Amino acid sequence: QVQLVESGGGLVQPGGSLRLSCAASGRIYSIKTMAWYRQAPGKERELVASLAFSGETNYADSVKGRFTISRDNTNNTVYLQMNSLKPEDTAVYFCNFQTYVPGTTRDYWGQGTQVTVSS
């Protein structure tokens, strides 16, 4: 059974940096995209960044120029480098792997890691 295990969250001051990691345990095949989402208290979950199998990336406007998504295909791991963090980046961050299955796709989710930006 595939599980996504996240790490790297924590408390950081405004302007600081964090690097989130998400590794898939178990065999996972036919990955379409790897992505990071976040959910702040009282808000809906939103896409932060995605990385397609082709290498194409997509970022939320609010994080462009500050966050970078990358991957290690050998270990089925996706990273999110977050720089110049702001208090409004505070949220629970979830990783997502979407895979191809016959006729459709399947989503895997991590358990979430808390990121708090505060002085």
Secondary structure as the mmCIF struct_conf table of DSSP 4:
data_model
#
loop_
_struct_conf.conf_type_id
_struct_conf.id
_struct_conf.beg_label_comp_id
_struct_conf.beg_label_asym_id
_struct_conf.beg_label_seq_id
_struct_conf.end_label_comp_id
_struct_conf.end_label_asym_id
_struct_conf.end_label_seq_id
STRN STRN1 GLN A 3 SER A 7
STRN STRN2 GLY A 10 VAL A 12
TURN_TY1_P TURN_TY1_P1 PRO A 14 GLY A 15
STRN STRN3 LEU A 18 SER A 25
BEND BEND1 GLY A 26 GLY A 26
STRN STRN4 ILE A 31 GLN A 39
TURN_TY1_P TURN_TY1_P2 PRO A 41 GLY A 42
BEND BEND2 LYS A 43 LYS A 43
STRN STRN5 GLU A 46 ALA A 52
TURN_TY1_P TURN_TY1_P3 PHE A 53 SER A 54
BEND BEND3 GLY A 55 GLY A 55
STRN STRN6 THR A 57 TYR A 59
HELX_RH_3T_P HELX_RH_3T_P1 ASP A 61 VAL A 63
TURN_TY1_P TURN_TY1_P4 LYS A 64 ARG A 66
STRN STRN7 PHE A 67 ASP A 72
HELX_RH_3T_P HELX_RH_3T_P2 ASN A 73 ASN A 75
TURN_TY1_P TURN_TY1_P5 ASN A 76 ASN A 76
STRN STRN8 THR A 77 MET A 82
BEND BEND4 SER A 84 SER A 84
HELX_RH_3T_P HELX_RH_3T_P3 PRO A 87 ASP A 89
STRN STRN9 ALA A 91 VAL A 101
TURN_TY1_P TURN_TY1_P6 PRO A 102 GLY A 103
STRN STRN10 THR A 104 TRP A 109
STRN STRN11 GLY A 110 GLY A 110
STRN STRN12 THR A 113 VAL A 117
#
